[in-house]
Each structure stands twice: as C-alpha cells, then as structure tokens.
Amino acid sequence: MNRRDLLIRLGAVGATVGAAWWFRDHVLWRRPDIVLPPEPEWLPFADDRANVPTVDDVRLNGRPVRALIDSGAQYSVIDRDWVKALGAVKTFDMPVLAYGVGGQAQIGKGVTLDVAVGGTRIDRLRTAILDLGQLASDDGLGTALILGQDVLGEIIVDLDPAHRRVRFLPREASPPTEVRPVNVHRAGKALRTTVVVEGTRVEAVIDTGSSSLLALSRSAAASAGLLDGRERRRGSSLVLGGSMESTLVEVRSLTFADQIYESAEIAIFGDVALPGFPDALIGMEAFVGRRVLLDLGGGRMWASRELDLTIGD
C-alpha cells in the first residue's frame, strides 16, 4: 500500500427521516463523556504501511480493537461485522445515512459503546454502524473503529508524525513552545484552512484520515488549472465501504501553514454532489517532520516548521 494513495473521508452522516439537526447532534449523537489520564500519554501509530494515525491500545466494550483518529469524519463509526461479533448490543431505532469521498452511500444504524484509548475513557460514545470494507480488513488498515469529530472536538489531538505517535490533551492545555498558530477556522465540526496551489487559493479541510499532501475534487483541480494535460498517474484510495480510483498529478508549488512544497504530488478525486462536502482535504503528508496540534472544538491548530524536529512535553 502506497501511503500517498490512501484517502479516507466520511461525511454527511445524518438522520434520514427528517429529524432536526439539533435532535441529531444533541440526542442521537450527544457528546460522549471523556476522561483523560492524569498525565498525557503517547500512543504509537499501529500500522507501518500508512502515515495516518491508527492506534492498537484500544478496548471497545472490553474487547481489543484498532482505531483510526480521523479529523475528517463527522462522526465516529464502527464496522458492521465487528458489531455482529460483539453479540447483543442495543442499536438506535433511527437509521443514519453516510457518504464517503467517493460518493458511495450507506444506510446504517447507531450504537452506544464504551471505549478506552490507552488511559483515556470515552463513555457512552454513539457510533454509526457501517460497512467499512477494506478499512477494517487486514488487507487495508484493520481499523474497525473510527474516532471522528464528535470525539476529537472535546480534546486536543497532539500529533507527532516524525516519531509516529499521538496523544490526547485537555482543551485548556497550553501548546508546546515549538509550535505556532495556523490560520484555521471551524466549518461545522471540521477545521478548514486556505492553501495556495500554483497561485490559486483553495479552502481545505484538515483531514488526518487522508494520507495525501492535498486531495482535490475534480472541479477544484480544474479551477486551479491542474487539468492542463500534465502527466498523470493512477492511484487507488481506501474510502467508506471499499476503494476508489484517483488521479495523481504533480503541482509546481503548494503553500500550507507557512510551508512551501515544491514539485509536490497531490490526489484528484471525483466530484461529490452533496451540499457542504469539501472540495479539498489536507492530509498527513503535509505533517511529515512537523509537530501538529488540533483543537477542533475551539477552531484552533498549531504546527512546527518542517525542519523543527524538537519534541517537547
């Protein structure tokens, strides 16, 4: 698996029978109860084949499971087959509708689970039950659980890709001295920022479930002048329920978080005809050699420079 060809995005999860957004966010998907350990703990990335943050030190209803920490997923998700293996669990009566970046739709239900990630407890976590396909298989990431914005919005996610590790911090924690604020804003529950691709400004979602430096929809790529006959190669991306073909092209320059990337390869995916679905995703390749902290709930982000590999506590 080429880590640059891995792209994961879950979005537009919502009630299918006309329930209000407030009811969905505060009743169906009310906030989980999160208890952090007294001292922050680093958790190693579990999969050496990919650069996205997966962790093995996870127990779900007391059973071990691998989880993906995905800032691009609106809600947490559990694989349908894994729920069947759990046995008798109570699900929501109201179904949910979910779309991946490839536009594939699934209708599922929800379930309330207790999760432990290292010493962090996530009690009463409401998750969507969906077919994660290759994401949950040994041929993919082996991640039966995806922790999305409903969890990540309650904490600060501290990513250290240089040492392949991640930890959770309370939202009132002070960032380490080697990182600086990045200009981001909240859009719904996601963090968005502006990147400049060969002189064209593009608004992108910060997506730790994507391994690419940047992934653009076809229409956004066309607007940036990237469909100009330049050399392309085919890529394959893991998405909700399966895989999707993508196109990889090289851009002369890309600027993100005060960092300039030259002769950089990005991914292009097909347009998704859903209101509010992002046209661009900034992924983990943008964080190589950088310390990154994400505060989704507060609309904040910090990052070190690419060559600053000092890790503070």
LINGI-V195471 format. One record per residue. RES is the residue in one letter. PHI is phi in whole degrees, -180 to 180 (* if undefined). Layout:
((RES PHI) (RES PHI))
//
This chain:
((M *) (N -79) (R -62) (R -75) (D -95) (L -95) (L -140) (I -125) (R -151) (L -115) (G -152) (A 54) (V -86) (G -162) (A -70) (T -102) (V -119) (G 82) (A -68) (A -71) (W -59) (W -61) (F -62) (R -64) (D -79) (H -109) (V -117) (L -63) (W -120) (R -65) (R -63) (P -75) (D -91) (I -115) (V -121) (L -85) (P -69) (P -57) (E -119) (P -58) (E -125) (W -83) (L -117) (P -72) (F -62) (A -88) (D -112) (D -75) (R -83) (A -134) (N -99) (V -79) (P -78) (T -113) (V -132) (D -99) (D -79) (V -133) (R -128) (L -121) (N 51) (G 87) (R -108) (P -70) (V -155) (R -95) (A -124) (L -105) (I -93) (D -125) (S -73) (G -94) (A -92) (Q -64) (Y -137) (S -74) (V -137) (I -121) (D -67) (R -60) (D -66) (W -69) (V -65) (K -60) (A -69) (L -66) (G 94) (A -74) (V -132) (K -87) (T -104) (F -69) (D -79) (M -88) (P -74) (V -123) (L -116) (A -132) (Y -124) (G -99) (V -63) (G -80) (G 89) (Q -70) (A -109) (Q -136) (I -112) (G -140) (K -120) (G -126) (V -148) (T -101) (L -135) (D -105) (V -124) (A -121) (V -115) (G 60) (G -90) (T -89) (R -103) (I -122) (D -95) (R 55) (L -81) (R -89) (T -126) (A -80) (I -98) (L -139) (D -83) (L -85) (G 58) (Q -65) (L -60) (A -95) (S -88) (D -67) (D -76) (G -103) (L -102) (G 69) (T -101) (A -82) (L -127) (I -117) (L -94) (G -105) (Q -66) (D -65) (V -87) (L -67) (G -72) (E -99) (I -141) (I -103) (V -96) (D -105) (L -104) (D -129) (P -61) (A -60) (H -108) (R 51) (R -153) (V -149) (R -148) (F -110) (L -126) (P -66) (R -69) (E -86) (A -67) (S -84) (P -69) (P -64) (T -69) (E -81) (V -106) (R -127) (P -62) (V -111) (N -74) (V -131) (H -148) (R -83) (A -132) (G 70) (K -105) (A -97) (L -98) (R -123) (T -149) (T -100) (V -113) (V -117) (V -112) (E 49) (G 91) (T -101) (R -84) (V -134) (E -89) (A -128) (V -88) (I -76) (D -129) (T -73) (G -87) (S -108) (S -91) (S -70) (L -64) (L -148) (A -122) (L -119) (S -68) (R -62) (S -67) (A -67) (A -64) (A -65) (S -64) (A -85) (G 76) (L -91) (L -98) (D -106) (G 92) (R -65) (E -62) (R -128) (R -140) (R -85) (G -128) (S -130) (S -119) (L -81) (V -134) (L -55) (G 84) (G 173) (S -134) (M -145) (E -74) (S -135) (T -117) (L -110) (V -133) (E -102) (V -107) (R -69) (S -154) (L -148) (T -117) (F -148) (A 53) (D 65) (Q -114) (I -103) (Y -109) (E -109) (S 50) (A -101) (E -93) (I -127) (A -107) (I -123) (F -117) (G -67) (D -62) (V -113) (A -85) (L -133) (P -60) (G 82) (F -72) (P -69) (D -90) (A -152) (L -130) (I -93) (G -112) (M -69) (E -63) (A -72) (F -106) (V -60) (G 73) (R -126) (R -93) (V -134) (L -123) (L -120) (D -118) (L -64) (G -65) (G -98) (G 65) (R -129) (M -152) (W -131) (A -151) (S -89) (R -71) (E -60) (L -90) (D -91) (L -102) (T -70) (I -112) (G -101) (D -107))
//
